[in-house]
Amino acid sequence: MSAVVLAEADWQARERAHAERMRAWTGPHQERRARGEKHPVLDFLFTYYSHRPGHLERWQPGPGVVLAGASARRFLDRPAYVETEDGVMLDPAAFTGRRARTAEFVLKLLSATASRAPRLSCFGLHEWAMVYREPADSVRHAQVPLRLGSAGTDQVVESMDIRCGHYDAFRFFTGPARPRNTLEPTRESQVALEQPGCLHANMDLFKWAYKLDPFVPAELVGDCFVLAADVRELDMRASPYDLADYGYRPVPIETAEGRASYARAQAGFAERAAPLRARLIGLCRGLLADPAQPPDPVPGSPARGADNSA
């Protein structure tokens, strides 16, 4: 299959649309940072995840796509681009062994995750386990009060089974909380344990997308980021923190009604994540087969603000 050639007006329109879409998050984040303000929900998207706001706004076509027109030459200022007789495109030779190893791991992890049925019984207790028996002034978001107080939070943890299988959540558990988890996830067991109902596994699709940069279309990175932003909101609404001052109403997982609400929202996110995971799997397979080939056509991006209320 030959490379896809995008007319200058077409790729510039996609570039503008992507940047505008991402600025709905990057703009407010940069304004808060300039004021020295912390946000307990949204900062995570730019601190835990290492993709800088400027990179998130930046558009790229992905592999096998030639950008036509004189203005495409500015892409030559970036690493990994090359000029051809039809325009500018990613240089397949830039898909190095290191990038191939990343794609191989992402393919292995996401394929294993996709092969499993979602488990919806964790109820977001990982956030509670991160503050269990921790002094109130040393919890991660110490500027935000605990909704049930320290004693009430500890009681919830002690009254419920913790079933966290995501290593990058489990590693932030407090010492007393770790033995309470029914699993003991490690980095080595990550492929064996991750499952598509896990909020963090679905947020991490954003990480795996930008880890493949620049060999991933910007629209796919953007779609994964939007999902991560929406999932993060549920993650923190179900946490022990009182976020009313930030406009978030709680999902009270200490109640049967709250747990049912959480599980419904969790199932909805698993459904939303499945096609994105499939697109990343397909991209990795294509890159490992031939990084010069174009990716599958990018479908229309979902609008921000899809209803995932719980």
Disulfide bonds with the S-S distance in Angstrom:
none
